[in-house]
Amino acid sequence: MIYGKITLEDWRTACVEGEEPESSFESYNLRLFFFGTLYNRDTLQATPDDTNAKLAADAFLSDPAYGFSRLDGSFTIVYYSENECGVVRDHHGTHYPCLLYTSDAADER
């Protein structure tokens, strides 16, 4: 398990406590970093050349509200688009533990 800060350097690379993502995806309106693995690549109709990040991006772009719920695996996704940014974790809860706080909360510690 990895505990620690998520760093975005120049909005181009993401690291979780120094670990590089398994794959990443970039388009004109979305940047996504994928850490972990997908179990349902077959039901997502993945080709051998499709990265897990591309499959996650396709799910998000097809349905920004519920697209990530189509993914099954052990993963953490860090993404940002024109309108939002977020951290998504697999529904099994088996990947990195997430602890998020605002800068105000950090000041109180």
N, C-alpha and C positions, 0 to 999 in steps of 0.2 A: 504494500500500500504506500501511497505517496501522500505525505502531508506537506503543506506549505503553500507558497504563493504561486499564482498563475501570473506569468509575465508575458506581456505583448510588447515585442520590440519593433518599433517603427510600423506597427499594425501589419507586419508581414510574417512574423514568426511567433509562435506561442510555445511556451515551455511550462511544464508543471514540475516545479522543484528540479529544474534542469533537464527533465526528460523531454525528448523531442516527440512530436505526434507520430502515430503509425502512418498516417497519410493526411494530406490537406487538399482543399479545393478552393479555387478562386474564380469568380466571374465578376462582371461589372457591378453586380449588386449584392454579392455575398462572398464572405470569406469564412471558411469552416476548417477547424482542426479536429481530427478524430484520433482518440487514444483508446486502444482496446481491440475488440474483435466483434464481428457480426456472426450470429448463428444462422440467420435466415437469408443468406445470399441467394439461395435457390428460389425462394418465393418472391424475392425482389427482382427476379429475372436478370441477375448479374451475369456479365460476360467475364471471362478470365482477366481481361484488361481493366475492369472497373475496380477502382479503389473503394475502400469502405467510406472514405470521405465523400467520394462522388455519389455513392448510393445514398448517404445521409443527406447530402445537398439536394439530390433529386427528390427525396421524400419531403424535405422542407419546402422546396420551391413549388411542388405540386399542391401542397396544402400547409401554409405556414402555421396554422392553428393546431393541427393534429398530425402532420406528416411524420414527426419523429416517433409517434406512437406505433407506426408500422415496423419499426426496427426492433429486433430481438438480438440480444447479445450481452456482452460484458464490456461496457464502454463509458467514456466521458467525451462529450462534444463541447467545444468552445466555438461560438460563432458570432458574427456580427454582420448585419445587413444595413441597408440605407435607413431603416426605421427602428431597429432594435438590436440588442446583443444579449447573449445568454450563455449559460452553462447547462447542459442537459446530461442526465445520468441514466443508465439503463434501469428498467423497472424492477430488475432483480435485486438491485442494490449491491452488486458484487464488485463493481469497479471502484475507483478512487473515492474515498469519502469526501464530501463537499462541505465546506464551512465558508459561507459567504457573509460578509458584513460590509456596512457602509463606512466611509471614512469617519463619520461621527461616532460609530460604535467602537472603532479602533482607538479613537482619542480617549474613550472612557476607560480603557483597560489599563 
